[in-house]
Amino acid sequence: MASRRSAGLLLYRQDPDGVRVLLGHMGGPFWSRKDDAAWSIPKGELVDGEDPSAAAAREFTEELGLPAPDGERHPLGDVRTGSKTITVWAVEGDLDVGRMVPGTFTLEWPPRSGRQQQFPELDRAEWLDLDTARAKLVTSQRPLIDRLVDLLA
C-alpha cells in the first residue's frame, strides 16, 4: 500500500504560564466519547503535486474555518500514523477559537445503514499547555510536542 501524505500546522503561543498549542478534538462518531489520545493538529491530505507547506495552510483553514497564521514556519519533520506520513510546521501566532467554523466530512452512519451524515472535522479546538497536549494528542503526533520544545529551547 502506498504511503499517503498529509501536512499540518502546529500553532503555538507563549503565555505568562508557558507555551500553549492549538489542538482540535477530532469530530465524528468514532471520537465523540474519547478525550485522551483523540486530539490532533489541524492537518490534511496533500493533493497530487501540491506543495506541503501550502497544503498545511489550506488544511488549517478548512479544518478550523479560520485563516492560516502568517508567521514564519519552522519545520518539525514527519510523523507516521498507519500508512500516512504527516509533515508538520510550527508557527507562532494567536487566534480566537470561539470563532471556529469547522469543515465537515460525510460518512455512512450508522455503518451499513445506507444513511449519509455530515460531521465536523474538528468538533472543538482549545489552547492547551504542553503536558495536557501530550496526553490529548493521538499517540503518533506526540513527538511533535517534544520537537517544538527543542525548537524553542
Sequence and secondary structure as in RCSB ss.txt:
>XXXX:A:sequence
MASRRSAGLLLYRQDPDGVRVLLGHMGGPFWSRKDDAAWSIPKGELVDGEDPSAAAAREFTEELGLPAPDGERHP
LGDVRTGSKTITVWAVEGDLDVGRMVPGTFTLEWPPRSGRQQQFPELDRAEWLDLDTARAKLVTSQRPLIDRLVD
LLA
>XXXX:A:secstr
   EEEEEEEEEEEETTEEEEEEEEE STTTTT  TT EE SEEE  TT  HHHHHHHHHHHHHSS    S EEE
EEEEEETTEEEEEEEEE    GGG    EEEEESSTTS  EEEEESEEEEEEEEHHHHHHHB GGGTHHHHHHHH
HH 
